[in-house]
Amino acid sequence: MKESQFKIIATLFLGIWLTGLQAQTLRVKQTEGTETAYSLAEISKLSFSEGSLQITNYENNSSSYELSNLRYLTVSDIPVGINEQVKFRELSLKVYPNPLTNLLTVQLDDTGKTKSSIEILSVNGKVLTTHNVTGMKTVRLNLSQLKKGIYICRYRNSETTKTAKIVKN
């Protein structure tokens, strides 16, 4: 456990050192595939304790991640203009039940008025179904036509793409 915690901390600090003060984004990738991006300008505190990573912004909102569930952390530089500021609006994608039999519920924080869709893909990337979800927060999909197996549920809009692995029994 200590070794994996050390690897994550070392990777984070090495990433910050390599990109210098121009780093703009911290990305947290979890083992189940969920990736969350944070603007470094909005992070007030980053701490590692008792097997978890805690990220706190300047409004004292915190997110916590179990180190054993993290695939990787990256720090990247997104070039911006002089008066331009990069803002990330995080969107949560929840799928349940998983594994499913016929019906899948997809819950989103808010799709807003941006054109958005949910796609079900095979593991080799072939789009099997597409559903327009603009303005919806909860979507129920009938996936009875799919065979038993592993699939990808992908949410996309003009700003972001989120994916989740689903299993059909």
Secondary structure per residue as TSV (DSSP state, phi and psi in degrees):
chain	resnum	aa	ss	phi	psi
A	1	M	-	360.0	-46.4
A	2	K	H	-61.6	-37.0
A	3	E	H	-65.9	-43.8
A	4	S	H	-67.9	-36.1
A	5	Q	H	-64.2	-42.3
A	6	F	H	-63.6	-40.4
A	7	K	H	-62.2	-42.4
A	8	I	H	-66.4	-44.1
A	9	I	H	-63.1	-44.3
A	10	A	H	-63.2	-41.9
A	11	T	H	-61.9	-43.4
A	12	L	H	-61.5	-51.4
A	13	F	H	-68.5	-34.9
A	14	L	H	-64.3	-41.8
A	15	G	H	-61.4	-42.8
A	16	I	H	-65.6	-41.7
A	17	W	H	-65.6	-42.4
A	18	L	H	-67.4	-35.4
A	19	T	H	-90.6	-7.9
A	20	G	G	67.1	-160.2
A	21	L	G	-76.7	-3.1
A	22	Q	G	-87.4	-0.6
A	23	A	-	-62.6	135.4
A	24	Q	-	-113.9	-27.1
A	25	T	E	-134.6	135.8
A	26	L	E	-108.1	124.5
A	27	R	E	-112.4	130.5
A	28	V	E	-111.9	114.6
A	29	K	E	-106.6	122.5
A	30	Q	E	-94.6	159.2
A	31	T	T	-62.8	-28.5
A	32	E	T	-80.9	-0.4
A	33	G	S	109.2	-13.6
A	34	T	-	-70.2	131.6
A	35	E	E	-121.4	133.3
A	36	T	E	-121.3	135.7
A	37	A	E	-111.7	139.1
A	38	Y	E	-126.4	135.7
A	39	S	E	-75.2	126.8
A	40	L	G	-61.8	-28.9
A	41	A	G	-66.7	-19.5
A	42	E	G	-99.9	-4.7
A	43	I	E	-88.3	123.3
A	44	S	E	-97.1	-27.2
A	45	K	E	-151.4	137.3
A	46	L	E	-130.3	118.7
A	47	S	E	-137.2	150.4
A	48	F	E	-118.9	121.0
A	49	S	E	-155.4	142.9
A	50	E	T	48.0	44.5
A	51	G	T	77.0	18.3
A	52	S	E	-139.2	158.0
A	53	L	E	-107.0	130.3
A	54	Q	E	-121.2	127.4
A	55	I	E	-116.0	124.2
A	56	T	E	-121.1	133.5
A	57	N	E	-94.4	179.7
A	58	Y	T	-71.1	-10.6
A	59	E	T	-96.3	12.1
A	60	N	-	63.1	23.6
A	61	N	-	-85.2	133.3
A	62	S	E	-121.0	148.5
A	63	S	E	-125.6	139.9
A	64	S	E	-124.3	139.7
A	65	Y	E	-131.6	131.5
A	66	E	E	-71.5	129.7
A	67	L	G	-61.8	-32.1
A	68	S	G	-69.3	-16.3
A	69	N	G	-101.6	6.6
A	70	L	E	-95.6	135.1
A	71	R	E	-85.8	-49.3
A	72	Y	E	-165.6	164.7
A	73	L	E	-120.1	137.7
A	74	T	E	-133.6	150.7
A	75	V	E	-118.1	126.2
A	76	S	E	-130.1	159.1
A	77	D	-	-105.5	122.5
A	78	I	-	-112.0	111.5
A	79	P	-	-65.1	137.4
A	80	V	-	-131.7	156.8
A	81	G	-	-73.3	176.0
A	82	I	T	-60.4	-44.5
A	83	N	T	-103.7	11.2
A	84	E	-	-98.6	138.2
A	85	Q	-	-123.2	136.8
A	86	V	-	-90.9	126.8
A	87	K	-	-123.9	133.1
A	88	F	-	-109.8	128.0
A	89	R	-	-104.4	110.9
A	90	E	-	-77.2	137.7
A	91	L	-	-121.8	129.5
A	92	S	-	-93.7	133.3
A	93	L	E	-116.4	115.8
A	94	K	E	-120.7	132.7
A	95	V	E	-123.7	134.8
A	96	Y	E	-159.4	157.8
A	97	P	S	-69.0	154.7
A	98	N	S	-143.7	105.9
A	99	P	S	-73.8	156.7
A	100	L	B	-116.0	164.1
A	101	T	S	-103.0	-61.6
A	102	N	S	-130.7	-37.1
A	103	L	E	-105.1	134.6
A	104	L	E	-120.2	131.2
A	105	T	E	-102.3	128.3
A	106	V	E	-114.9	121.8
A	107	Q	E	-113.3	128.4
A	108	L	E	-119.5	150.4
A	109	D	S	-59.9	-55.0
A	110	D	-	-172.0	121.8
A	111	T	-	-86.2	-12.5
A	112	G	T	60.5	-150.5
A	113	K	T	-101.2	3.1
A	114	T	S	-73.5	136.5
A	115	K	-	-58.9	124.2
A	116	S	-	-143.2	158.9
A	117	S	E	-149.0	158.3
A	118	I	E	-117.0	130.4
A	119	E	E	-120.6	144.2
A	120	I	E	-107.2	124.8
A	121	L	E	-119.3	151.5
A	122	S	E	-74.6	167.2
A	123	V	T	-65.6	-17.9
A	124	N	T	-92.4	7.3
A	125	G	S	95.8	1.0
A	126	K	-	-75.6	127.5
A	127	V	E	-74.9	120.6
A	128	L	E	-96.9	-39.9
A	129	T	E	-144.5	150.3
A	130	T	E	-132.7	135.9
A	131	H	E	-131.5	125.9
A	132	N	E	-74.7	127.3
A	133	V	-	-128.1	21.9
A	134	T	T	-56.1	127.4
A	135	G	T	80.0	6.3
A	136	M	-	-104.9	149.3
A	137	K	S	-108.6	-32.0
A	138	T	E	-130.0	130.9
A	139	V	E	-128.9	133.0
A	140	R	E	-110.1	124.2
A	141	L	E	-112.8	132.1
A	142	N	E	-89.1	111.0
A	143	L	-	-112.5	29.9
A	144	S	T	-63.6	-23.7
A	145	Q	T	-75.0	-13.4
A	146	L	S	-83.3	145.6
A	147	K	-	-77.8	163.9
A	148	K	S	-59.7	138.2
A	149	G	E	157.4	-167.9
A	150	I	E	-105.8	136.1
A	151	Y	E	-136.6	169.5
A	152	I	E	-115.9	130.5
A	153	C	E	-101.8	120.4
A	154	R	E	-121.3	124.9
A	155	Y	E	-100.6	133.4
A	156	R	E	-138.3	140.9
A	157	N	-	-141.7	-171.4
A	158	S	S	-69.6	-16.2
A	159	E	S	-104.7	-31.0
A	160	T	-	-149.3	161.4
A	161	T	E	-133.8	130.6
A	162	K	E	-125.9	143.0
A	163	T	E	-131.1	155.0
A	164	A	E	-147.0	141.0
A	165	K	E	-82.1	135.1
A	166	I	E	-126.9	152.0
A	167	V	E	-122.9	130.1
A	168	K	E	-106.3	124.9
A	169	N	-	-94.3	360.0
